[in-house]
């Protein structure tokens, strides 16, 4: 297995807070981590704060450098919710684990951007 360094930037999270009061910063509401599982798989984890959720269809990933190619994210089934803004949507609460296939194209370092 190559020695790959995995970094990330949490650019923007599409989420809604279910309770009253002050909203958490995205980095606090959606704690993001990622790790290299093997030469073909990344594992992405979100720890979602109580009262918050992520929309399945809004989760996106990009990788740098350009020779790194991401496959289709393997997301678990979420919970169906009737959202007042988006209609019927699939959401995630609490912990979310995503497997993300990739090819590194010779890159020794990968930057993973999560949106």
C-alpha positions, -999 to +999 in steps of 0.1 A: +000+000+000+013+034-009+020+059+018-008+083+012-016+114+033-053+122+033-064+157+041-097+173+038-116+206+037-152+208+048-164+234+023-201+235+030-227+212+046-263+211+035-281+205+068-308+217+090-309+221+128-340+206+143-341+226+175-343+261+187-314+284+196-279+290+182-267+269+153-234+251+156-206+259+132-206+233+103-172+218+116-189+212+150-222+200+137-207+176+112-174+163+124-156+149+094-128+124+092-113+103+064-087+075+062-071+053+035-084+017+039-063+003+010-049+013-024-085+015-038-107+026-009-111+056+013-134+056+043-152+088+052-170+094+085-193+121+097-203+124+133-235+144+131-245+164+162-278+158+179-306+177+162-288+180+129-289+159+097-273+157+063-292+154+030-280+123+011-283+139-024-262+169-013-231+149-003-203+154-028-165+146-029-137+159-050-100+149-049-067+165-058-044+162-076-061+159-109-048+123-115-068+110-085-101+096-096-130+090-073-156+063-079-192+063-067-196+068-030-211+038-013-237+054+011-259+034+034-297+037+032-308+068+050-341+078+067-369+092+045-381+127+056-407+150+042-388+183+042-406+216+040-381+230+015-370+200-006-400+176-004-393+139+001-356+135+009-332+109+024-313+121+054-286+109+078-284+115+115-258+106+142-230+086+125-224+082+088-198+059+073-191+061+036-168+039+015-153+058-014-134+039-042-105+058-058-075+054-081-045+074-071-028+077-105+006+077-089-002+105-064+016+102-031-007+127-014-045+131-018-066+161-007-102+151-003-128+179-005-162+171+010-192+193+002 
